[in-house]
């Protein structure tokens, strides 16, 4: 049973990310949602409701539209819990690379997407119902794995994911980029075949889980060092 759900930004982590933004920087947030990034000077997303609340906001379907900004126009791009929702996140990542000098991308972690009861109402299905991709960081690359219905039938040995999620950092994937978003898109027929037979898909998820836990632990150390040096 998951007692606490960490859907919003982690305060200390947000302070750390904010510290990376240089004074006077031009900053774009993609998909600001309910809690806009305090350092953002510009915003883009797909709802009129957000546009009515924020200045310098442009409506963009980031899964298919060319972003209405120039090459390397922004010093920093902040994109939190957007990529996993998109039907074509690769397009968005290419556009982020084009318009940004550097930035930060955050998504739910593989542990979160493979755990039950994390969504609203503590349902029995894994992860969030509306997410299309499992996303994780490994070796300086943002990995994107389609979230197929088969995830509901995969069993993991020593499954203790709920315990791992007691740490709020384990709910997220943390990725920083400089000049270019490096990503890998796992596709059926290439990295995985015959999902039900050779177990390639579950093996990729096992790899994602391990890398995701390591990524969160590394982020914890970054934030702790930042707090120590303040």
C-alpha positions as CSV (number, residue, x, y, z in Angstrom):
1,X,0.0,0.0,0.0
2,X,1.4,3.4,-1.0
3,X,0.8,5.9,1.8
4,X,2.2,9.0,0.3
5,X,2.1,10.1,-3.3
6,X,4.7,12.5,-4.6
7,X,3.2,14.0,-7.7
8,X,4.4,17.6,-7.4
9,X,7.9,19.0,-7.6
10,X,10.2,18.1,-4.7
11,X,11.0,21.4,-3.0
12,X,14.8,20.8,-2.5
13,X,15.2,19.4,-6.0
14,X,13.4,22.4,-7.5
15,X,15.7,24.7,-5.6
16,X,18.7,22.9,-7.0
17,X,17.4,23.0,-10.6
18,X,16.6,26.7,-10.2
19,X,20.2,27.3,-9.1
20,X,21.4,26.1,-12.5
21,X,19.6,29.0,-14.3
22,X,22.0,32.0,-14.8
23,X,20.9,35.5,-13.9
24,X,19.1,37.2,-16.7
25,X,18.6,33.9,-18.7
26,X,15.8,33.5,-21.1
27,X,14.0,30.4,-19.9
28,X,11.1,28.4,-21.5
29,X,8.9,26.1,-19.6
30,X,7.0,23.5,-21.6
31,X,3.7,22.4,-20.0
32,X,3.7,24.5,-16.8
33,X,0.5,22.9,-15.4
34,X,-0.5,23.9,-11.9
35,X,2.9,24.9,-10.6
36,X,4.9,27.0,-13.1
37,X,8.7,27.1,-12.9
38,X,9.6,30.3,-11.0
39,X,12.6,31.0,-13.3
40,X,10.6,30.7,-16.5
41,X,10.3,33.9,-18.6
42,X,8.3,32.2,-21.4
43,X,5.9,29.3,-21.5
44,X,4.3,27.0,-24.1
45,X,1.7,24.3,-23.9
46,X,-1.7,23.2,-25.3
47,X,-4.4,24.8,-23.1
48,X,-6.2,28.1,-23.3
49,X,-6.6,27.9,-19.5
50,X,-2.8,28.1,-19.0
51,X,-2.5,30.9,-21.6
52,X,-5.1,32.9,-19.6
53,X,-3.0,32.7,-16.5
54,X,0.6,33.2,-17.8
55,X,2.4,35.9,-19.7
56,X,4.5,35.1,-22.8
57,X,2.6,31.8,-23.3
58,X,2.2,30.2,-26.8
59,X,-0.2,27.4,-27.6
60,X,1.8,24.6,-29.2
61,X,1.1,20.9,-29.8
62,X,4.6,19.8,-28.8
63,X,4.1,16.3,-30.3
64,X,3.8,17.6,-33.8
65,X,4.3,21.4,-34.2
66,X,7.5,23.2,-35.0
67,X,8.0,25.2,-31.8
68,X,7.5,29.0,-32.6
69,X,11.0,29.9,-31.5
70,X,14.4,30.4,-33.1
71,X,17.4,28.2,-33.0
72,X,19.1,28.3,-29.5
73,X,16.8,31.1,-28.6
74,X,16.5,30.0,-24.9
75,X,19.3,29.7,-22.4
76,X,17.4,27.1,-20.5
77,X,14.4,24.9,-21.0
78,X,12.5,23.3,-18.2
79,X,10.1,20.4,-19.0
80,X,8.5,18.5,-16.2
81,X,6.2,15.5,-16.6
82,X,5.3,16.1,-20.2
83,X,7.4,13.8,-22.4
84,X,5.7,10.6,-21.0
85,X,2.3,11.9,-22.1
86,X,3.1,12.5,-25.8
87,X,2.3,10.2,-28.7
88,X,5.5,11.5,-30.4
89,X,8.0,12.6,-27.7
90,X,10.9,12.2,-30.2
91,X,9.6,15.3,-32.1
92,X,9.4,17.3,-28.9
93,X,13.0,16.3,-27.9
94,X,14.4,17.3,-31.3
95,X,12.7,20.7,-31.0
96,X,14.0,21.2,-27.5
97,X,17.5,20.4,-28.8
98,X,17.0,23.0,-31.5
99,X,15.7,25.9,-29.4
100,X,17.7,25.4,-26.1
101,X,21.3,25.8,-25.1
102,X,20.7,23.6,-22.0
103,X,17.9,22.4,-19.8
104,X,16.2,20.0,-17.5
105,X,13.7,17.2,-18.2
106,X,11.8,15.3,-15.6
107,X,9.4,12.4,-16.0
108,X,7.9,9.7,-13.7
109,X,10.4,7.0,-13.0
110,X,10.2,3.4,-14.3
111,X,9.6,2.3,-10.6
112,X,6.6,4.6,-10.5
113,X,5.2,3.5,-13.9
114,X,5.5,-0.2,-12.9
115,X,3.9,0.2,-9.4
116,X,0.2,-0.1,-8.7
117,X,-1.8,2.4,-6.8
118,X,0.3,5.4,-7.8
119,X,-2.5,7.1,-9.8
120,X,-5.4,9.0,-8.4
121,X,-7.8,6.8,-6.4
122,X,-5.0,4.2,-5.8
123,X,-6.1,1.9,-8.7
124,X,-4.9,-1.7,-9.2
125,X,-3.2,-1.0,-12.6
126,X,0.4,0.0,-13.0
127,X,1.6,3.6,-13.2
128,X,-0.6,6.3,-14.7
129,X,-3.4,5.4,-17.1
130,X,-2.7,8.2,-19.5
131,X,1.1,7.8,-19.9
132,X,2.4,6.4,-23.2
133,X,6.1,5.9,-22.4
134,X,8.3,4.6,-19.7
135,X,11.3,7.0,-19.5
136,X,14.7,6.6,-17.8
137,X,18.2,8.0,-17.7
138,X,21.2,5.8,-18.4
139,X,24.7,6.7,-19.6
140,X,23.8,10.3,-20.5
141,X,20.8,9.1,-22.6
142,X,17.1,9.6,-22.1
143,X,15.5,6.3,-22.9
144,X,11.9,6.0,-24.2
145,X,10.0,2.7,-24.1
146,X,6.4,2.4,-25.2
147,X,4.2,1.5,-22.4
148,X,2.3,-1.5,-23.7
149,X,-0.7,-3.2,-22.0
150,X,1.4,-6.2,-21.2
151,X,2.9,-4.3,-18.3
152,X,-0.1,-5.4,-16.3
153,X,1.0,-9.0,-16.6
154,X,4.7,-8.8,-15.9
155,X,5.9,-10.2,-12.6
156,X,9.2,-9.1,-11.1
157,X,11.3,-11.3,-8.8
158,X,11.5,-9.7,-5.3
159,X,8.9,-7.1,-6.2
160,X,9.3,-4.4,-3.5
161,X,8.5,-1.3,-5.6
162,X,6.1,0.1,-3.1
163,X,8.9,0.3,-0.5
164,X,11.2,2.0,-3.0
165,X,8.6,4.7,-3.6
166,X,8.7,5.7,0.1
167,X,11.5,8.0,-1.1
168,X,10.0,10.9,-3.1
169,X,13.0,11.0,-5.5
170,X,12.3,7.5,-6.7
171,X,9.1,8.8,-8.2
172,X,11.0,10.7,-10.9
173,X,13.6,10.4,-13.7
174,X,16.0,13.4,-13.8
175,X,17.8,14.4,-17.0
176,X,20.0,17.4,-17.7
177,X,21.3,18.3,-21.2
178,X,23.7,20.7,-22.7
179,X,23.2,21.8,-26.3
180,X,21.4,18.5,-27.3
181,X,19.0,16.0,-25.8
182,X,20.4,12.6,-26.4
183,X,17.7,9.9,-26.5
184,X,17.0,6.3,-27.5
185,X,13.6,5.2,-28.7
186,X,12.9,1.5,-28.2
187,X,10.9,0.1,-31.1
188,X,9.1,-3.1,-31.8
189,X,11.0,-5.1,-34.4
190,X,14.3,-3.6,-33.5
191,X,15.2,-3.6,-29.8
192,X,12.3,-6.0,-29.0
193,X,10.6,-8.8,-30.8
194,X,7.9,-11.4,-29.9
195,X,7.2,-9.8,-26.6
196,X,5.3,-12.7,-25.1
197,X,7.9,-15.3,-26.2
198,X,11.5,-14.1,-25.7
199,X,10.8,-11.8,-22.8
200,X,12.8,-9.0,-24.4
201,X,10.3,-6.4,-23.3
202,X,10.3,-7.4,-19.6
203,X,14.1,-7.5,-19.7
204,X,14.2,-3.9,-20.9
205,X,11.9,-2.9,-18.1
206,X,14.1,-4.6,-15.6
207,X,17.1,-2.7,-16.9
208,X,15.0,0.5,-16.8
209,X,14.1,-0.1,-13.1
210,X,17.7,-0.6,-12.1
211,X,18.9,2.5,-14.0
212,X,16.0,4.5,-12.6
213,X,16.8,3.7,-9.0
214,X,20.5,4.6,-9.6
215,X,19.5,7.9,-11.3
216,X,17.3,8.9,-8.3
217,X,20.1,8.1,-5.9
218,X,22.5,10.2,-7.9
219,X,20.1,13.1,-7.9
220,X,19.7,12.8,-4.1
221,X,23.5,13.2,-3.8
222,X,23.5,16.2,-6.1
223,X,20.8,18.0,-4.0
224,X,22.5,17.1,-0.7
225,X,25.8,18.5,-2.0
226,X,24.1,21.7,-3.1
227,X,22.4,22.1,0.3
228,X,25.7,21.6,2.0
229,X,27.5,24.2,-0.1
230,X,24.8,26.9,0.2
